[in-house]
Amino acid sequence: MQRLNPEKLHVTYLAGATPDHLILPRRYTLNHSDITGNLFLSIGSAYDTKQISKLYTRLMRDEVLAELVREGENLVLKAYCHVSGGFIWGPAKFRYNIFKSELPLALEAIRYGDRVLFEHNPDLDKTPILIHFHSTNNRFNKVENWGTLLEYK
């Protein structure tokens, strides 16, 4: 895999999160710069609304939001991608295909950016990943299983 350039990934820990201690929910906000190719990952107990509230970001809606949560006795990483609905750029099929092609990089950035937590909790690599594609078009409004975090190490 190894699509990620670690030098282009910038990680920020928000209130409620430390690099080595798991507190649930653990939320990830991943955004990028189209100009520089830099990735910006915020890790906290809440999403980084400041990072995704700028006008350009609100129009593009190409961020990936994810959360590590408990479902029953198991952990799951749920990621959310906004495919269509509201005032955004691009048709649903186009946006869906872009998300699908870039999600491996996004998941690798989340896994690598939070690697200290995974080093302290190796069982987290077994966590299943569910991707929620949100769309007003029923064809693209769905949930997909994307394996486990180990696949993006």
N, C-alpha and C positions, 0 to 999 in steps of 0.2 A: 504494500500500500504506500506508505511514506510519501504522501503528497504535500505534507506540511513542512514549511520552512520555519523552524522554531524562532529564527531571528525576526520574523514578521508577526509573531504572536505576542500580544501585550495583555498581561493578566492583571486584573485588579480584584482584590478581595473586599467585599462590602461588609457592612455591619452584620454580625451573626455568622460569619464564616472565617475559618482559619485554614491554613494549608493542610494541617494534619489531623484535624478533629471533625468527625462527621456529626453534623446536626441536621435533622430533617425538618422541613424540606430543604434541600440544597438546590438552589436555582442558578441557572446559567443563562446569561444574555450574551449572544455572539453576534457581532456586527463586523463590517469590513469597510475598507476604503476602496472604491473602484479605481482611484487614481494611483495609490501606492501599493495596493495589494495587501496592506496590513490588516490583520485580524485583531479585534478587540473583544476580549472575553472578561466578563464580570461574573464573579461567583459570590453568592450571598444567600440569605434566607428569603430574599425577595428579588424580583427582577430589577434590573438597573433601568428604571424608567427615564432617568436623565439621558442615558445613552441612546434611547430609541424615541425621544420626543422631538428631535430636530425636524424641521419641515421636510428636508430631503428624505430622511429615514421614514417619516410617516407616509410619504408618497410612494416610496419604493417598497416598503414592507418586505424587505428581503433578509431581515434578521432571523436568527434561529433562537427560539426560547426553549429551554429544556429544564426539567426538574427531576431530581432524584427523590422518589417518594416511596413510602411503604404501601403495599397493597396486600392486605392480609398479613401473612408472615414473611412475605418476600419484598425485596426492593425491585423497582423498575425505573428506568430512565424514560421519561416521556418527553418527546420533543414536538414543538409546534411550529408549523410553517403556514403562512398566510398566502394562499394561492389566489383567491379572488373574493370580491365583495368589498363594497365601499369604493372610495376614490383612490385607486392605485394604478400603477403603470403596468401594462402588458396583459394580454389575454391569458385565461386560466391554463390552457394546454401548454403554452410557452413557459409560463412561470413554474408550473408543475415539473416540466422537464428540466428546467434549470435547477430547481431544488433537488431533484433526484440525482443530477450529475454532481452537484456540489456538496451533498450531504456527507459523503465519505470524508471529505476534507473537514467539514464542520464537526463531525463526531471525533475525528482524530484530534482536532484542536481542543475540544472539550476534554478528551481523555488525557492528552499531553499537558494541557494547561493545569489540570488538577492532579498531576502525576504523584505529588507528595502524598495526597490522600490515598491514592491507590497503592502506593508503596507501603503505607501503614495499615491498609485494609485490603490485602490481595484478593479476598473473596468478592470484592466489588467488581472485579473483571468479569464475573459470571452474570452480572446484572443484564437482564434483557432490555432491549431498546424498542420502544413503540413510537413510531412517527405519526403524528396527527396532522394531516393535510386539511386545512380549513378552506372551503370553497363554496360559493353559491351554486356552482355547477356540480350536480350529484356525481358526475363521472370522476371528479377529482377530490370530492369530500370524503375522505376515508382514512383509515388507520392501517399502517403497515408494520410488520415485524421486521426489524433490521438487525437481527442477531444479538450478539452480546458486546459489551465494551471491549472485551479481549480482542475482538476482531479489528479494533481501531487503535490498538496499542502501538 
